Amino acid sequence: MASGKEYLNFILEQLSGLEEITYRSMMGEYIIYYRGKIVGGIYDDRFLVKPVKSAVSLMTNATYELPYEGSKEMLLVSDVDSKEFLTNRLSAMYDELPSPKKKK
């Protein structure tokens, strides 16, 4: 099941307090970038983030879910209604996110 553009727009609005939030469409789903680093994505209308240490420690009740079959588990962000919650989590995660791979 593909994610809806409405849900993407909702998440982008919730993250509007952060600079340099971008996305890329990928096979009906959306990869979310924060300042050039992949922070997570929207899969089947669920906002999932990479399970870096800060995210795990700040989201103690979060469940691990698969974005798609054969992928690595990610953390489900269940409290998407709070802009403050989302922006604080992504800001805390930034330093732990891997840098983009250099293109040849």
N, CA, C and O atoms as CSV, one atom per row, in Angstrom:
chain,resi,resn,atom,element,x,y,z
A,1,MET,N,N,0.849,-1.183,0.000
A,1,MET,CA,C,0.000,0.000,0.000
A,1,MET,C,C,0.887,1.236,0.000
A,1,MET,O,O,1.796,1.341,0.824
A,2,ALA,N,N,0.645,2.144,-0.884
A,2,ALA,CA,C,1.427,3.377,-0.974
A,2,ALA,C,C,0.914,4.406,0.030
A,2,ALA,O,O,-0.243,4.377,0.450
A,3,SER,N,N,1.805,5.305,0.393
A,3,SER,CA,C,1.438,6.380,1.321
A,3,SER,C,C,0.754,7.507,0.560
A,3,SER,O,O,1.039,7.750,-0.613
A,4,GLY,N,N,-0.150,8.185,1.246
A,4,GLY,CA,C,-0.868,9.285,0.630
A,4,GLY,C,C,-0.107,10.595,0.729
A,4,GLY,O,O,0.617,10.840,1.694
A,5,LYS,N,N,-0.280,11.426,-0.279
A,5,LYS,CA,C,0.350,12.757,-0.306
A,5,LYS,C,C,-0.167,13.611,0.854
A,5,LYS,O,O,0.550,14.484,1.343
A,6,GLU,N,N,-1.398,13.368,1.296
A,6,GLU,CA,C,-1.964,14.138,2.408
A,6,GLU,C,C,-1.176,13.883,3.694
A,6,GLU,O,O,-0.893,14.815,4.448
A,7,TYR,N,N,-0.824,12.624,3.939
A,7,TYR,CA,C,-0.062,12.288,5.144
A,7,TYR,C,C,1.335,12.889,5.063
A,7,TYR,O,O,1.846,13.407,6.056
A,8,LEU,N,N,1.955,12.826,3.892
A,8,LEU,CA,C,3.258,13.463,3.696
A,8,LEU,C,C,3.175,14.947,4.019
A,8,LEU,O,O,4.009,15.468,4.760
A,9,ASN,N,N,2.183,15.629,3.474
A,9,ASN,CA,C,2.031,17.064,3.721
A,9,ASN,C,C,1.811,17.356,5.203
A,9,ASN,O,O,2.317,18.354,5.716
A,10,PHE,N,N,1.068,16.503,5.890
A,10,PHE,CA,C,0.839,16.676,7.323
A,10,PHE,C,C,2.165,16.578,8.089
A,10,PHE,O,O,2.458,17.423,8.935
A,11,ILE,N,N,2.963,15.548,7.791
A,11,ILE,CA,C,4.246,15.371,8.472
A,11,ILE,C,C,5.181,16.536,8.152
A,11,ILE,O,O,5.866,17.037,9.043
A,12,LEU,N,N,5.219,16.969,6.901
A,12,LEU,CA,C,6.068,18.110,6.531
A,12,LEU,C,C,5.652,19.375,7.278
A,12,LEU,O,O,6.502,20.169,7.681
A,13,GLU,N,N,4.365,19.559,7.460
A,13,GLU,CA,C,3.882,20.715,8.220
A,13,GLU,C,C,4.305,20.596,9.683
A,13,GLU,O,O,4.702,21.587,10.297
A,14,GLN,N,N,4.222,19.402,10.237
A,14,GLN,CA,C,4.636,19.193,11.626
A,14,GLN,C,C,6.136,19.458,11.803
A,14,GLN,O,O,6.569,19.857,12.884
A,15,LEU,N,N,6.921,19.240,10.762
A,15,LEU,CA,C,8.367,19.439,10.816
A,15,LEU,C,C,8.799,20.808,10.299
A,15,LEU,O,O,9.994,21.061,10.147
A,16,SER,N,N,7.845,21.688,10.030
A,16,SER,CA,C,8.145,22.983,9.419
A,16,SER,C,C,9.008,23.889,10.297
A,16,SER,O,O,9.548,24.878,9.801
A,17,GLY,N,N,9.151,23.580,11.578
A,17,GLY,CA,C,10.005,24.372,12.457
A,17,GLY,C,C,11.485,24.074,12.270
A,17,GLY,O,O,12.335,24.784,12.806
A,18,LEU,N,N,11.795,23.038,11.520
A,18,LEU,CA,C,13.184,22.668,11.256
A,18,LEU,C,C,13.604,23.173,9.879
A,18,LEU,O,O,12.802,23.194,8.945
A,19,GLU,N,N,14.860,23.575,9.762
A,19,GLU,CA,C,15.376,24.007,8.471
A,19,GLU,C,C,15.807,22.795,7.656
A,19,GLU,O,O,16.226,21.775,8.204
A,20,GLU,N,N,15.701,22.923,6.369
A,20,GLU,CA,C,16.202,21.928,5.429
A,20,GLU,C,C,15.558,20.550,5.553
A,20,GLU,O,O,16.251,19.534,5.494
A,21,ILE,N,N,14.254,20.511,5.723
A,21,ILE,CA,C,13.519,19.252,5.645
A,21,ILE,C,C,13.118,19.067,4.190
A,21,ILE,O,O,12.445,19.916,3.606
A,22,THR,N,N,13.538,17.952,3.614
A,22,THR,CA,C,13.187,17.643,2.237
A,22,THR,C,C,12.712,16.195,2.178
A,22,THR,O,O,12.812,15.453,3.156
A,23,TYR,N,N,12.200,15.814,1.033
A,23,TYR,CA,C,11.746,14.438,0.856
A,23,TYR,C,C,11.990,14.013,-0.577
A,23,TYR,O,O,12.188,14.834,-1.473
A,24,ARG,N,N,11.969,12.716,-0.762
A,24,ARG,CA,C,12.079,12.149,-2.095
A,24,ARG,C,C,11.095,11.003,-2.198
A,24,ARG,O,O,11.020,10.150,-1.314
A,25,SER,N,N,10.356,10.992,-3.263
A,25,SER,CA,C,9.396,9.918,-3.509
A,25,SER,C,C,10.159,8.678,-3.960
A,25,SER,O,O,11.062,8.760,-4.793
A,26,MET,N,N,9.783,7.523,-3.397
A,26,MET,CA,C,10.465,6.274,-3.722
A,26,MET,C,C,9.428,5.158,-3.755
A,26,MET,O,O,9.010,4.672,-2.704
A,27,MET,N,N,9.016,4.753,-4.929
A,27,MET,CA,C,8.087,3.643,-5.126
A,27,MET,C,C,6.814,3.776,-4.280
A,27,MET,O,O,6.402,2.819,-3.625
A,28,GLY,N,N,6.203,4.936,-4.295
A,28,GLY,CA,C,4.946,5.145,-3.585
A,28,GLY,C,C,5.106,5.525,-2.132
A,28,GLY,O,O,4.116,5.767,-1.442
A,29,GLU,N,N,6.339,5.580,-1.655
A,29,GLU,CA,C,6.617,5.970,-0.272
A,29,GLU,C,C,7.499,7.212,-0.309
A,29,GLU,O,O,7.834,7.693,-1.391
A,30,TYR,N,N,7.882,7.741,0.851
A,30,TYR,CA,C,8.651,8.980,0.894
A,30,TYR,C,C,9.808,8.871,1.879
A,30,TYR,O,O,9.616,8.506,3.039
A,31,ILE,N,N,11.004,9.190,1.409
A,31,ILE,CA,C,12.186,9.251,2.251
A,31,ILE,C,C,12.286,10.688,2.769
A,31,ILE,O,O,12.192,11.638,1.992
A,32,ILE,N,N,12.477,10.845,4.085
A,32,ILE,CA,C,12.557,12.171,4.694
A,32,ILE,C,C,14.018,12.482,5.022
A,32,ILE,O,O,14.714,11.670,5.631
A,33,TYR,N,N,14.468,13.659,4.613
A,33,TYR,CA,C,15.831,14.122,4.852
A,33,TYR,C,C,15.808,15.326,5.790
A,33,TYR,O,O,14.928,16.182,5.701
A,34,TYR,N,N,16.768,15.377,6.669
A,34,TYR,CA,C,16.962,16.533,7.542
A,34,TYR,C,C,18.398,16.995,7.352
A,34,TYR,O,O,19.343,16.283,7.692
A,35,ARG,N,N,18.549,18.192,6.807
A,35,ARG,CA,C,19.861,18.775,6.532
A,35,ARG,C,C,20.744,17.804,5.739
A,35,ARG,O,O,21.933,17.648,6.020
A,36,GLY,N,N,20.141,17.167,4.759
A,36,GLY,CA,C,20.855,16.295,3.845
A,36,GLY,C,C,21.032,14.859,4.286
A,36,GLY,O,O,21.525,14.038,3.512
A,37,LYS,N,N,20.644,14.531,5.509
A,37,LYS,CA,C,20.784,13.165,6.014
A,37,LYS,C,C,19.411,12.495,6.069
A,37,LYS,O,O,18.407,13.131,6.391
A,38,ILE,N,N,19.387,11.208,5.750
A,38,ILE,CA,C,18.126,10.463,5.832
A,38,ILE,C,C,17.797,10.232,7.298
A,38,ILE,O,O,18.576,9.626,8.033
A,39,VAL,N,N,16.629,10.724,7.716
A,39,VAL,CA,C,16.190,10.551,9.097
A,39,VAL,C,C,15.173,9.428,9.218
A,39,VAL,O,O,15.026,8.822,10.279
A,40,GLY,N,N,14.483,9.161,8.138
A,40,GLY,CA,C,13.453,8.129,8.154
A,40,GLY,C,C,12.602,8.235,6.912
A,40,GLY,O,O,13.076,8.625,5.845
A,41,GLY,N,N,11.341,7.885,7.061
A,41,GLY,CA,C,10.461,7.959,5.915
A,41,GLY,C,C,9.014,7.699,6.274
A,41,GLY,O,O,8.669,7.380,7.411
A,42,ILE,N,N,8.198,7.846,5.272
A,42,ILE,CA,C,6.770,7.573,5.412
A,42,ILE,C,C,6.482,6.320,4.597
A,42,ILE,O,O,6.677,6.284,3.382
A,43,TYR,N,N,6.017,5.306,5.292
A,43,TYR,CA,C,5.745,4.007,4.691
A,43,TYR,C,C,4.346,3.567,5.113
A,43,TYR,O,O,4.060,3.455,6.305
A,44,ASP,N,N,3.486,3.322,4.147
A,44,ASP,CA,C,2.100,2.918,4.434
A,44,ASP,C,C,1.437,3.877,5.427
A,44,ASP,O,O,0.759,3.454,6.363
A,45,ASP,N,N,1.647,5.167,5.204
A,45,ASP,CA,C,1.092,6.222,6.066
A,45,ASP,C,C,1.517,6.071,7.527
A,45,ASP,O,O,0.736,6.328,8.443
A,46,ARG,N,N,2.760,5.652,7.727
A,46,ARG,CA,C,3.382,5.595,9.058
A,46,ARG,C,C,4.692,6.350,8.969
A,46,ARG,O,O,5.434,6.192,7.999
A,47,PHE,N,N,4.987,7.172,9.971
A,47,PHE,CA,C,6.250,7.891,10.017
A,47,PHE,C,C,7.231,7.055,10.830
A,47,PHE,O,O,7.050,6.862,12.032
A,48,LEU,N,N,8.274,6.562,10.162
A,48,LEU,CA,C,9.278,5.722,10.793
A,48,LEU,C,C,10.620,6.444,10.746
A,48,LEU,O,O,10.945,7.089,9.749
A,49,VAL,N,N,11.401,6.336,11.823
A,49,VAL,CA,C,12.715,6.969,11.875
A,49,VAL,C,C,13.785,5.921,12.163
A,49,VAL,O,O,13.500,4.839,12.675
A,50,LYS,N,N,15.021,6.272,11.820
A,50,LYS,CA,C,16.148,5.372,12.080
A,50,LYS,C,C,16.311,5.185,13.585
A,50,LYS,O,O,16.158,6.140,14.345
A,51,PRO,N,N,16.616,3.981,14.017
A,51,PRO,CA,C,16.737,3.711,15.458
A,51,PRO,C,C,18.129,4.048,16.017
A,51,PRO,O,O,18.817,3.179,16.553
A,52,VAL,N,N,18.532,5.310,15.885
A,52,VAL,CA,C,19.801,5.737,16.479
A,52,VAL,C,C,19.609,5.856,17.991
A,52,VAL,O,O,18.479,5.933,18.473
A,53,LYS,N,N,20.712,5.870,18.732
A,53,LYS,CA,C,20.647,5.837,20.203
A,53,LYS,C,C,19.747,6.920,20.785
A,53,LYS,O,O,18.948,6.643,21.679
A,54,SER,N,N,19.868,8.147,20.291
A,54,SER,CA,C,19.060,9.235,20.867
A,54,SER,C,C,17.573,9.015,20.624
A,54,SER,O,O,16.757,9.316,21.495
A,55,ALA,N,N,17.212,8.504,19.473
A,55,ALA,CA,C,15.799,8.244,19.186
A,55,ALA,C,C,15.263,7.156,20.102
A,55,ALA,O,O,14.161,7.274,20.639
A,56,VAL,N,N,16.036,6.104,20.280
A,56,VAL,CA,C,15.614,5.000,21.145
A,56,VAL,C,C,15.449,5.495,22.585
A,56,VAL,O,O,14.481,5.132,23.254
A,57,SER,N,N,16.381,6.316,23.065
A,57,SER,CA,C,16.303,6.782,24.455
A,57,SER,C,C,15.184,7.801,24.659
A,57,SER,O,O,14.622,7.881,25.751
A,58,LEU,N,N,14.852,8.577,23.636
A,58,LEU,CA,C,13.795,9.581,23.764
A,58,LEU,C,C,12.405,9.019,23.505
A,58,LEU,O,O,11.404,9.596,23.930
A,59,MET,N,N,12.349,7.897,22.808
A,59,MET,CA,C,11.059,7.301,22.460
A,59,MET,C,C,11.007,5.902,23.074
A,59,MET,O,O,10.988,4.901,22.359
A,60,THR,N,N,10.985,5.847,24.390
A,60,THR,CA,C,11.095,4.587,25.114
A,60,THR,C,C,9.944,3.616,24.836
A,60,THR,O,O,10.123,2.404,24.951
A,61,ASN,N,N,8.781,4.125,24.477
A,61,ASN,CA,C,7.630,3.255,24.222
A,61,ASN,C,C,7.430,2.953,22.739
A,61,ASN,O,O,6.452,2.308,22.360
A,62,ALA,N,N,8.345,3.414,21.911
A,62,ALA,CA,C,8.187,3.220,20.469
A,62,ALA,C,C,8.358,1.749,20.102
A,62,ALA,O,O,9.127,1.017,20.724
A,63,THR,N,N,7.630,1.346,19.088
A,63,THR,CA,C,7.748,-0.022,18.600
A,63,THR,C,C,8.606,-0.030,17.339
A,63,THR,O,O,8.662,0.949,16.596
A,64,TYR,N,N,9.267,-1.155,17.121
A,64,TYR,CA,C,10.045,-1.346,15.911
A,64,TYR,C,C,9.143,-1.951,14.847
A,64,TYR,O,O,8.396,-2.895,15.104
A,65,GLU,N,N,9.227,-1.391,13.653
A,65,GLU,CA,C,8.421,-1.904,12.553
A,65,GLU,C,C,9.249,-1.931,11.288
A,65,GLU,O,O,10.219,-1.185,11.148
A,66,LEU,N,N,8.865,-2.787,10.377
A,66,LEU,CA,C,9.527,-2.876,9.087
A,66,LEU,C,C,8.856,-1.914,8.107
A,66,LEU,O,O,7.635,-1.948,7.950
A,67,PRO,N,N,9.635,-1.063,7.449
A,67,PRO,CA,C,9.034,-0.183,6.446
A,67,PRO,C,C,8.476,-0.976,5.267
A,67,PRO,O,O,7.420,-0.653,4.722
A,68,TYR,N,N,9.214,-2.027,4.884
A,68,TYR,CA,C,8.799,-2.904,3.791
A,68,TYR,C,C,9.532,-4.231,3.974
A,68,TYR,O,O,10.519,-4.303,4.707
A,69,GLU,N,N,9.061,-5.251,3.327
A,69,GLU,CA,C,9.635,-6.583,3.483
A,69,GLU,C,C,11.104,-6.587,3.062
A,69,GLU,O,O,11.459,-6.079,1.998
A,70,GLY,N,N,11.945,-7.164,3.908
A,70,GLY,CA,C,13.367,-7.259,3.613
A,70,GLY,C,C,14.191,-6.079,4.089
A,70,GLY,O,O,15.401,-6.045,3.862
A,71,SER,N,N,13.573,-5.120,4.738
A,71,SER,CA,C,14.290,-3.929,5.212
A,71,SER,C,C,14.710,-4.092,6.667
A,71,SER,O,O,14.361,-5.071,7.327
A,72,LYS,N,N,15.460,-3.118,7.147
A,72,LYS,CA,C,15.830,-3.082,8.556
A,72,LYS,C,C,14.695,-2.439,9.341
A,72,LYS,O,O,13.946,-1.617,8.811
A,73,GLU,N,N,14.575,-2.822,10.608
A,73,GLU,CA,C,13.528,-2.250,11.453
A,73,GLU,C,C,13.807,-0.779,11.736
A,73,GLU,O,O,14.956,-0.345,11.823
A,74,MET,N,N,12.728,-0.036,11.876
A,74,MET,CA,C,12.792,1.380,12.216
A,74,MET,C,C,11.817,1.632,13.357
A,74,MET,O,O,10.974,0.790,13.667
A,75,LEU,N,N,11.941,2.797,13.976
A,75,LEU,CA,C,11.048,3.159,15.081
A,75,LEU,C,C,9.801,3.840,14.542
A,75,LEU,O,O,9.888,4.750,13.719
A,76,LEU,N,N,8.650,3.399,15.006
A,76,LEU,CA,C,7.387,4.024,14.641
A,76,LEU,C,C,7.176,5.250,15.521
A,76,LEU,O,O,7.191,5.156,16.748
A,77,VAL,N,N,6.982,6.398,14.884
A,77,VAL,CA,C,6.688,7.628,15.616
A,77,VAL,C,C,5.177,7.708,15.742
A,77,VAL,O,O,4.473,7.980,14.769
A,78,SER,N,N,4.684,7.467,16.957
A,78,SER,CA,C,3.233,7.442,17.145
A,78,SER,C,C,2.667,8.813,17.494
A,78,SER,O,O,1.494,9.079,17.231
A,79,ASP,N,N,3.475,9.682,18.078
A,79,ASP,CA,C,2.998,11.012,18.478
A,79,ASP,C,C,3.318,12.040,17.399
A,79,ASP,O,O,4.149,12.926,17.600
A,80,VAL,N,N,2.652,11.915,16.252
A,80,VAL,CA,C,2.906,12.840,15.151
A,80,VAL,C,C,2.095,14.131,15.268
A,80,VAL,O,O,2.280,15.052,14.472
A,81,ASP,N,N,1.202,14.204,16.249
A,81,ASP,CA,C,0.375,15.405,16.408
A,81,ASP,C,C,1.099,16.533,17.124
A,81,ASP,O,O,0.628,17.670,17.104
A,82,SER,N,N,2.222,16.252,17.749
A,82,SER,CA,C,2.972,17.267,18.494
A,82,SER,C,C,4.176,17.746,17.690
A,82,SER,O,O,5.150,17.012,17.518
A,83,LYS,N,N,4.102,18.995,17.195
A,83,LYS,CA,C,5.224,19.578,16.454
A,83,LYS,C,C,6.482,19.609,17.317
A,83,LYS,O,O,7.576,19.291,16.850
A,84,GLU,N,N,6.315,19.991,18.565
A,84,GLU,CA,C,7.465,20.103,19.468
A,84,GLU,C,C,8.141,18.742,19.650
A,84,GLU,O,O,9.367,18.648,19.600
A,85,PHE,N,N,7.362,17.713,19.855
A,85,PHE,CA,C,7.894,16.358,20.008
A,85,PHE,C,C,8.711,15.966,18.778
A,85,PHE,O,O,9.845,15.502,18.901
A,86,LEU,N,N,8.134,16.152,17.601
A,86,LEU,CA,C,8.806,15.749,16.366
A,86,LEU,C,C,10.082,16.553,16.119
A,86,LEU,O,O,11.121,15.978,15.794
A,87,THR,N,N,10.015,17.851,16.267
A,87,THR,CA,C,11.202,18.665,15.994
A,87,THR,C,C,12.315,18.382,17.000
A,87,THR,O,O,13.489,18.359,16.631
A,88,ASN,N,N,11.963,18.169,18.253
A,88,ASN,CA,C,12.979,17.843,19.259
A,88,ASN,C,C,13.640,16.505,18.954
A,88,ASN,O,O,14.854,16.376,19.106
A,89,ARG,N,N,12.871,15.510,18.530
A,89,ARG,CA,C,13.429,14.197,18.251
A,89,ARG,C,C,14.382,14.240,17.065
A,89,ARG,O,O,15.475,13.678,17.120
A,90,LEU,N,N,13.970,14.902,16.000
A,90,LEU,CA,C,14.829,14.968,14.827
A,90,LEU,C,C,16.087,15.781,15.090
A,90,LEU,O,O,17.163,15.432,14.607
A,91,SER,N,N,15.962,16.853,15.845
A,91,SER,CA,C,17.144,17.654,16.199
A,91,SER,C,C,18.129,16.833,17.013
A,91,SER,O,O,19.336,16.908,16.784
A,92,ALA,N,N,17.629,16.053,17.955
A,92,ALA,CA,C,18.485,15.222,18.804
A,92,ALA,C,C,19.162,14.117,18.001
A,92,ALA,O,O,20.273,13.706,18.335
A,93,MET,N,N,18.521,13.637,16.966
A,93,MET,CA,C,19.035,12.535,16.171
A,93,MET,C,C,20.109,12.946,15.177
A,93,MET,O,O,20.925,12.115,14.778
A,94,TYR,N,N,20.127,14.184,14.778
A,94,TYR,CA,C,20.930,14.617,13.628
A,94,TYR,C,C,22.391,14.177,13.683
A,94,TYR,O,O,22.895,13.613,12.711
A,95,ASP,N,N,23.074,14.420,14.787
A,95,ASP,CA,C,24.502,14.103,14.871
A,95,ASP,C,C,24.792,12.611,14.747
A,95,ASP,O,O,25.893,12.228,14.352
A,96,GLU,N,N,23.834,11.780,15.074
A,96,GLU,CA,C,24.038,10.327,15.009
A,96,GLU,C,C,23.687,9.723,13.656
A,96,GLU,O,O,24.009,8.565,13.392
A,97,LEU,N,N,23.041,10.487,12.811
A,97,LEU,CA,C,22.653,9.966,11.503
A,97,LEU,C,C,23.864,9.857,10.594
A,97,LEU,O,O,24.732,10.730,10.619
A,98,PRO,N,N,23.937,8.809,9.795
A,98,PRO,CA,C,25.079,8.675,8.886
A,98,PRO,C,C,25.066,9.769,7.811
A,98,PRO,O,O,24.011,10.194,7.340
A,99,SER,N,N,26.261,10.203,7.447
A,99,SER,CA,C,26.387,11.188,6.366
A,99,SER,C,C,26.020,10.540,5.041
A,99,SER,O,O,26.177,9.331,4.870
A,100,PRO,N,N,25.529,11.347,4.099
A,100,PRO,CA,C,25.189,10.775,2.785
A,100,PRO,C,C,26.433,10.179,2.130
A,100,PRO,O,O,27.547,10.670,2.313
A,101,LYS,N,N,26.221,9.123,1.372
A,101,LYS,CA,C,27.320,8.502,0.637
A,101,LYS,C,C,27.744,9.404,-0.503
A,101,LYS,O,O,26.909,10.013,-1.172
A,102,LYS,N,N,29.035,9.483,-0.718
A,102,LYS,CA,C,29.570,10.303,-1.815
A,102,LYS,C,C,29.267,9.618,-3.141
A,102,LYS,O,O,29.429,8.406,-3.283
A,103,LYS,N,N,28.824,10.413,-4.108
A,103,LYS,CA,C,28.550,9.876,-5.435
A,103,LYS,C,C,29.847,9.814,-6.227
A,103,LYS,O,O,30.698,10.698,-6.130
A,104,LYS,N,N,29.977,8.765,-7.000
A,104,LYS,CA,C,31.198,8.586,-7.799
A,104,LYS,C,C,31.192,9.464,-9.021
A,104,LYS,O,O,32.142,9.440,-9.803
